[in-house]
Every structure is written in C-alpha cells, then in structure tokens.
Amino acid sequence: MRLFRPVISLVPGIVLSSAVALGGYALAFTVQRVTGRMPVDALVWCILLGTLIKSLFVLPPVVNKGVHLCAKTVLELAIVLLGASVSLGQIAGSGFTLIAFVIAVLCCGLVSSYAIGRVIGLPHPLALLVACGNSICGNSAIMAAAPVIGADADEVASSIAFTAVLGILVVLLLPLVAFQAGLDPRHYGILAGMTVYAVPQVLAATASFGLVSLQVGTLVKLIRVMMLGPVLLGLGLLGLEMSARGMEMGSGFKNERKFSFAHLAPWFIVGFLALMMARSLDVLPHGLLEPSQHLSGFLTTLSMAALGLQVDLRSLLASGGRVLAAGSLSILALGAIALTAIHFMV
C-alpha cells in the first residue's frame, strides 16, 4: 500500500483540476450555443473558474500535489505533443525572405515589448512573459516560457489575462487597420500572422480577405510558433548567465540555476523539437496527428484549470492594470513594426 501512496495523494488534485476543466468546456459550449460564437477560448474559462474557486473557498491541502502536477507536468506534456502539429516543410517552402522578415519583426517585438513592460513597472519575469506572449504565440508561448524563467502562477495568470482581452480586440480591429493602410490580401495575411495570438484567431481574422490571405497568415503564424524553441533556449542561456554573475558577486538570486542541460534545454522542449522533426520527416503515423492535437489541447486546458487553482486573485488584480497596459502598448508597437517592415518588402 505504501508504494501507491504517492500516486493516491495526487488523485484529489487531479480530480478537482479535471472538474474545473470540464466546467470551463461547459461554459465555452454554453456561450457558443447562446451567442453563436466563441469569443473566449475554453482554457480562459478554465483559468477564470479555477481562480474564482481558489478565491472564494479555502482548498484543503490534500489537493495541492495533484493540482501542482497538472499545472506543471501535464502542461509540459501538452507542449511536447504540440510539436506533432508543426512541420519544417511548411516553413521551408515559403522562401527565406519571408522567414527572415518574420524573425526580424519577432525579435524587434520581443525587445520592444520587454522594454515597455519594464518601463511601466512590471517585474522581470512578468515582462518577459508578456513579451513572449505578445511576440510569439500568446498563451502557448507564455506557458512554455514560464518554467524556463521560473515564473510563478500569479505571473502566468496575469500575462494570460491580457491575451484573453487583447486577442479578441485584435481580431476585430485588424481588418480596419488593413483597410486604412491599403494592404492587399497577401500583405494583410502577413500582418495578421505577425500580430494575432492564436492560430484559430488568425483564421478568423483572415478568412474574409480570401484564400491567399488565409494561407499566408497561417504560414506566418507557423513560423512564429517555430521560433518558440530558439527563444526559450535563449532565455535558458540568459538565465544561466545571470545566475553565474549573481553567484560571482555573492548576491544569491531568488531562482538560482545550476549549469545543467535540463535547464538549458528542458525535456519538454527537446520532446517538442523531436516530434517536430519526426513530423517533418513524415515518420509519424498520419492517424496519430489529429488525436495528438486534440490531446494536447485537452491537456493544456487541464493545466490551465490547475493553474487557476493556484492563483491568488488579490495579487492578480494588483498587477492586472499594468499588465494590460503593457500588453496594449506592446501589440501596438508590434503592429507598427510589422507595418513598417511590410512597407519595405518587395
């Protein structure tokens, strides 16, 4: 019986997280049936529902281990499975000019977004999360970057909150920007792919501009997603360097890091890249691709429910205004950078 105690101790937290996840799906489904659209994704409902439960009730300690497992390990597994949906062939066929354009705009967006966050007063980890979410791929980038930089649950929840609000506004307002700027379908697809957070939102933003806009926007979005691995690797290297400097100066960092491959390239990033290469080489059974995407989506939603159950609402509200301001200014900066780059494209 003792051998099973560690496993049994996880059950209450897993059950609670699963119940919150199902509640989030139910809320999203209900809103879609009533309004005919889904303005907020199920994972956002999950984190909101989990936060509400955590704020209104005192959760028993028995759920802590299982909730932590769902918020961390389950999330990392979801990131690994996400690699099966990305193919190098889709990116290589677009030409080096477009790839270089996306990388340059993304790097400028990262730097400008981080600078804006720091000027507004966000702490270093939170400013990095907002920069990654704004410049790469919204919630996915935030969740993937959090364990690499040692961000806590409150910081993750705060940064995800801005993507929930701004993601919808960008989809609604971007066509107006394209009309005012006089963009053709291809250039509008590039703009949408560079500024919209989630792939489904890219499809919604570009569908009305025709097939060319839809295809280009999706392709640009995939290139942004592909940059997640290199950016996380860079953040890992930066974290190691800062820790080394802190130890040399005897300051002692809060999140002290050891020099190990696990920190430089976490297992879930290695797994993500491995599945991506397998997908690119066409060695993954085609029958597993769609199920892996669905499973990755459910595991991500489950981890968001668990994350919400770890959030202190008072701390979230204390930093929410600054986060929203940083996100708003960052997306405006990213849009301006993308429009300027598009203007000079041949």
C-alpha positions as CSV (number, residue, x, y, z in Angstrom):
1,M,0.0,0.0,0.0
2,R,2.9,2.3,0.7
3,L,4.1,2.1,-2.9
4,F,0.8,3.5,-4.1
5,R,0.6,6.4,-1.5
6,P,2.4,8.9,-3.8
7,V,0.0,8.1,-6.6
8,I,-3.0,8.2,-4.4
9,S,-2.0,11.5,-3.0
10,L,-2.3,13.0,-6.5
11,V,-5.8,11.9,-7.1
12,P,-7.8,14.6,-5.2
13,G,-6.0,17.4,-7.0
14,I,-6.3,15.7,-10.4
15,V,-10.0,15.2,-9.9
16,L,-10.5,18.8,-8.9
17,S,-8.5,20.1,-11.8
18,S,-10.4,17.8,-14.2
19,A,-13.7,19.0,-12.8
20,V,-12.7,22.7,-13.3
21,A,-11.5,21.9,-16.9
22,L,-14.9,20.2,-17.7
23,G,-16.6,23.3,-16.2
24,G,-14.6,25.5,-18.5
25,Y,-15.5,23.5,-21.5
26,A,-19.2,23.6,-20.5
27,L,-19.1,27.4,-20.1
28,A,-17.4,27.8,-23.5
29,F,-20.0,25.5,-25.1
30,T,-22.9,27.3,-23.5
31,V,-21.7,30.7,-24.6
32,Q,-21.2,29.4,-28.2
33,R,-24.7,27.9,-28.2
34,V,-26.3,31.1,-26.9
35,T,-24.3,33.7,-28.9
36,G,-23.4,31.6,-32.0
37,R,-19.7,32.4,-31.4
38,M,-16.9,31.6,-29.0
39,P,-15.3,35.0,-28.0
40,V,-13.3,33.4,-25.2
41,D,-11.5,30.1,-25.5
42,A,-12.3,27.2,-23.1
43,L,-8.8,27.4,-21.5
44,V,-9.5,31.1,-20.5
45,W,-12.8,30.0,-18.9
46,C,-10.9,27.3,-17.1
47,I,-8.3,29.6,-15.6
48,L,-11.1,32.1,-14.6
49,L,-13.2,29.3,-13.0
50,G,-10.2,27.9,-11.1
51,T,-9.2,31.4,-9.9
52,L,-12.8,32.0,-8.7
53,I,-12.8,28.7,-6.8
54,K,-9.5,29.5,-5.2
55,S,-10.6,33.0,-4.3
56,L,-14.0,32.0,-2.7
57,F,-13.0,28.8,-0.9
58,V,-10.2,27.6,1.2
59,L,-8.9,24.5,-0.6
60,P,-7.8,21.5,1.5
61,P,-4.1,20.8,1.5
62,V,-4.8,17.3,0.1
63,V,-5.4,18.7,-3.4
64,N,-2.1,20.6,-3.6
65,K,0.1,17.8,-5.0
66,G,-2.3,16.8,-7.8
67,V,-3.0,20.4,-8.7
68,H,0.7,21.1,-9.0
69,L,1.2,18.0,-11.2
70,C,-1.5,19.2,-13.6
71,A,-0.2,22.8,-13.7
72,K,3.4,21.8,-14.4
73,T,4.0,18.2,-15.7
74,V,0.7,18.0,-17.7
75,L,1.5,21.3,-19.3
76,E,4.9,20.2,-20.3
77,L,3.5,17.1,-21.9
78,A,1.0,19.2,-23.8
79,I,3.9,21.3,-25.2
80,V,5.6,18.1,-26.4
81,L,2.5,16.9,-28.2
82,L,2.2,20.3,-29.9
83,G,5.4,19.5,-31.8
84,A,3.5,16.9,-33.8
85,S,1.5,19.7,-35.5
86,V,4.5,21.7,-36.8
87,S,6.3,20.7,-40.0
88,L,9.6,22.2,-41.3
89,G,8.4,21.6,-44.8
90,Q,5.6,24.1,-44.4
91,I,8.1,26.8,-43.4
92,A,10.9,26.0,-45.8
93,G,8.7,26.2,-48.8
94,S,7.8,29.9,-48.2
95,G,11.2,31.3,-49.1
96,F,13.9,32.8,-47.0
97,T,12.8,36.4,-47.4
98,L,9.5,35.8,-45.6
99,I,11.2,33.7,-42.9
100,A,13.9,36.4,-42.3
101,F,11.1,39.0,-42.2
102,V,9.1,37.2,-39.5
103,I,12.2,36.5,-37.4
104,A,13.4,40.2,-37.6
105,V,9.9,41.5,-36.7
106,L,9.6,39.0,-33.9
107,C,13.0,39.9,-32.4
108,C,12.1,43.6,-32.5
109,G,8.8,42.9,-30.9
110,L,10.4,40.9,-28.1
111,V,12.8,43.7,-27.3
112,S,10.3,46.5,-27.5
113,S,7.6,44.6,-25.5
114,Y,10.0,43.7,-22.8
115,A,11.3,47.3,-22.6
116,I,7.7,48.6,-22.4
117,G,6.9,46.2,-19.6
118,R,9.9,47.2,-17.6
119,V,9.3,51.0,-18.1
120,I,5.7,50.5,-16.9
121,G,7.0,48.8,-13.8
122,L,6.5,45.0,-14.4
123,P,9.0,42.7,-12.7
124,H,11.5,40.9,-14.9
125,P,9.7,37.5,-15.2
126,L,6.3,39.1,-15.9
127,A,7.8,41.5,-18.5
128,L,9.4,38.5,-20.2
129,L,6.1,36.5,-20.2
130,V,4.2,39.5,-21.7
131,A,6.9,39.9,-24.4
132,C,6.8,36.2,-25.3
133,G,3.0,36.1,-25.4
134,N,2.8,39.2,-27.5
135,S,5.6,38.5,-29.9
136,I,5.3,34.7,-30.5
137,C,2.1,32.9,-29.9
138,G,0.0,34.1,-27.0
139,N,-0.9,31.6,-24.3
140,S,1.3,28.8,-25.7
141,A,4.4,30.9,-25.5
142,I,3.6,32.2,-22.0
143,M,3.0,28.7,-20.7
144,A,6.2,27.4,-22.4
145,A,8.3,30.2,-21.2
146,A,7.1,30.2,-17.6
147,P,9.0,27.1,-16.3
148,V,12.2,28.2,-18.2
149,I,12.4,31.6,-16.5
150,G,11.0,30.4,-13.1
151,A,7.7,32.5,-13.3
152,D,5.1,31.8,-10.6
153,A,1.4,31.0,-11.1
154,D,0.3,34.6,-10.4
155,E,2.7,36.0,-13.1
156,V,1.5,33.3,-15.6
157,A,-2.2,34.1,-14.9
158,S,-1.6,37.8,-15.2
159,S,0.1,37.6,-18.5
160,I,-2.5,35.2,-19.9
161,A,-5.3,37.6,-18.9
162,F,-4.0,40.2,-21.3
163,T,-4.1,37.8,-24.2
164,A,-7.7,36.9,-23.5
165,V,-8.8,40.5,-23.8
166,L,-6.5,41.8,-26.5
167,G,-6.7,38.7,-28.6
168,I,-10.4,39.4,-29.4
169,L,-9.8,43.1,-29.9
170,V,-7.0,42.5,-32.4
171,V,-9.2,40.1,-34.5
172,L,-12.0,42.7,-34.6
173,L,-9.9,45.8,-35.3
174,L,-7.2,44.4,-37.6
175,P,-9.4,44.4,-40.8
176,L,-10.0,48.1,-40.2
177,V,-6.3,48.7,-39.9
178,A,-5.7,46.8,-43.2
179,F,-8.3,48.9,-44.9
180,Q,-6.8,52.2,-43.7
181,A,-3.3,51.0,-44.7
182,G,-4.5,49.8,-48.1
183,L,-3.0,46.3,-47.7
184,D,-3.5,43.6,-50.4
185,P,-4.6,40.1,-49.3
186,R,-1.0,38.8,-49.1
187,H,0.3,41.7,-47.0
188,Y,-2.7,41.6,-44.8
189,G,-2.1,37.9,-44.2
190,I,1.4,38.7,-43.2
191,L,0.2,41.4,-40.8
192,A,-2.4,39.1,-39.3
193,G,0.1,36.3,-38.9
194,M,2.5,38.6,-37.1
195,T,0.1,40.2,-34.7
196,V,-2.8,37.8,-33.9
197,Y,-2.1,35.5,-30.9
198,A,-3.7,32.1,-31.7
199,V,-4.0,30.1,-34.9
200,P,-7.8,29.9,-34.8
201,Q,-7.9,33.7,-34.4
202,V,-5.6,34.1,-37.4
203,L,-8.1,32.1,-39.4
204,A,-10.9,34.3,-38.2
205,A,-9.0,37.5,-38.9
206,T,-8.0,36.5,-42.5
207,A,-11.0,34.4,-43.8
208,S,-12.9,37.5,-45.1
209,F,-9.8,38.6,-47.1
210,G,-9.7,35.4,-49.2
211,L,-7.7,32.2,-49.6
212,V,-4.4,33.9,-50.2
213,S,-4.7,35.9,-47.0
214,L,-5.7,32.9,-45.1
215,Q,-2.8,30.7,-46.3
216,V,-0.2,33.4,-45.8
217,G,-1.5,34.4,-42.4
218,T,-1.4,30.7,-41.2
219,L,2.1,30.2,-42.6
220,V,3.5,33.3,-40.9
221,K,1.9,32.2,-37.7
222,L,3.6,28.8,-38.0
223,I,6.9,30.5,-38.4
224,R,6.3,32.5,-35.2
225,V,5.4,29.2,-33.4
226,M,8.6,27.7,-34.7
227,M,10.6,30.5,-33.1
228,L,9.4,29.4,-29.7
229,G,12.1,26.8,-29.3
230,P,15.1,29.1,-30.1
231,V,13.6,31.9,-27.9
232,L,13.2,29.5,-25.0
233,L,16.8,28.2,-25.5
234,G,18.0,31.8,-25.5
235,L,16.1,32.6,-22.3
236,G,17.6,29.5,-20.7
237,L,21.1,30.6,-21.6
238,L,20.3,34.1,-20.3
239,G,19.1,32.8,-17.0
240,L,22.2,30.7,-16.6
241,E,24.5,33.7,-17.3
242,M,22.6,35.9,-14.8
243,S,22.8,33.2,-12.2
244,A,26.5,32.8,-12.8
245,R,27.1,36.6,-12.4
246,G,25.0,36.6,-9.2
247,M,27.0,33.8,-7.7
248,E,30.3,35.5,-8.6
249,M,29.1,38.7,-6.9
250,G,27.7,36.7,-3.9
251,S,24.3,38.2,-4.4
252,G,22.3,35.0,-4.5
253,F,19.5,35.0,-7.0
254,K,15.9,34.1,-6.0
255,N,15.7,31.5,-8.7
256,E,19.3,30.2,-8.6
257,R,20.0,27.9,-11.5
258,K,22.6,25.2,-11.9
259,F,24.5,24.6,-15.1
260,S,22.8,21.6,-16.5
261,F,21.4,20.5,-19.8
262,A,17.9,20.2,-18.2
263,H,17.9,24.0,-17.6
264,L,19.5,24.8,-20.9
265,A,17.0,22.6,-22.9
266,P,14.2,21.4,-20.7
267,W,12.9,17.9,-21.5
268,F,9.6,19.2,-22.9
269,I,11.4,21.5,-25.4
270,V,13.6,18.5,-26.5
271,G,10.4,16.5,-26.9
272,F,8.7,19.3,-28.8
273,L,11.7,19.5,-31.3
274,A,11.9,15.7,-31.6
275,L,8.2,15.4,-32.6
276,M,8.5,18.4,-34.9
277,M,11.4,16.7,-36.7
278,A,9.5,13.4,-36.8
279,R,6.5,15.2,-38.4
280,S,8.8,17.0,-40.8
281,L,10.4,13.7,-41.9
282,D,7.0,12.1,-42.2
283,V,7.8,9.2,-39.8
284,L,4.8,9.9,-37.6
285,P,1.7,7.8,-38.4
286,H,-0.8,10.1,-40.0
287,G,-3.6,8.6,-38.0
288,L,-2.0,9.9,-34.8
289,L,-1.6,13.5,-35.9
290,E,-5.2,14.7,-35.3
291,P,-5.6,12.8,-32.0
292,S,-2.3,14.2,-30.7
293,Q,-3.5,17.7,-31.4
294,H,-6.8,17.1,-29.6
295,L,-5.0,15.5,-26.6
296,S,-2.5,18.4,-26.5
297,G,-5.5,20.8,-26.4
298,F,-7.2,19.0,-23.6
299,L,-4.0,18.7,-21.5
300,T,-3.4,22.4,-22.0
301,T,-6.9,23.2,-20.8
302,L,-6.5,20.8,-17.8
303,S,-3.2,22.6,-16.9
304,M,-4.9,26.0,-17.1
305,A,-7.6,24.8,-14.7
306,A,-4.9,23.7,-12.3
307,L,-3.1,27.0,-12.8
308,G,-6.2,28.9,-11.9
309,L,-6.5,26.9,-8.7
310,Q,-3.0,28.2,-7.7
311,V,-3.7,31.9,-8.3
312,D,-4.1,34.5,-5.6
313,L,-6.7,36.8,-7.0
314,R,-5.6,39.8,-4.9
315,S,-2.1,39.5,-6.4
316,L,-3.5,39.2,-9.9
317,L,-5.7,42.3,-9.5
318,A,-2.8,44.3,-8.1
319,S,-0.7,43.8,-11.2
320,G,-3.5,43.4,-13.8
321,G,-3.7,47.1,-14.8
322,R,0.0,47.3,-15.5
323,V,-0.1,44.0,-17.4
324,L,-3.0,45.1,-19.6
325,A,-1.3,48.5,-20.3
326,A,2.0,46.7,-21.2
327,G,0.2,44.3,-23.5
328,S,-1.8,47.0,-25.2
329,L,1.3,49.2,-25.9
330,S,3.3,46.1,-26.9
331,I,0.7,44.9,-29.5
332,L,0.6,48.5,-30.9
333,A,4.4,48.5,-31.1
334,L,4.4,45.1,-32.8
335,G,1.8,46.2,-35.3
336,A,3.7,49.3,-36.1
337,I,7.0,47.4,-36.6
338,A,5.2,44.8,-38.9
339,L,3.5,47.5,-41.0
340,T,6.8,49.4,-41.4
341,A,8.6,46.2,-42.5
342,I,5.7,45.3,-44.9
343,H,6.1,48.8,-46.5
344,F,9.7,48.0,-47.4
345,M,9.0,44.4,-48.6
346,V,9.4,43.8,-52.3
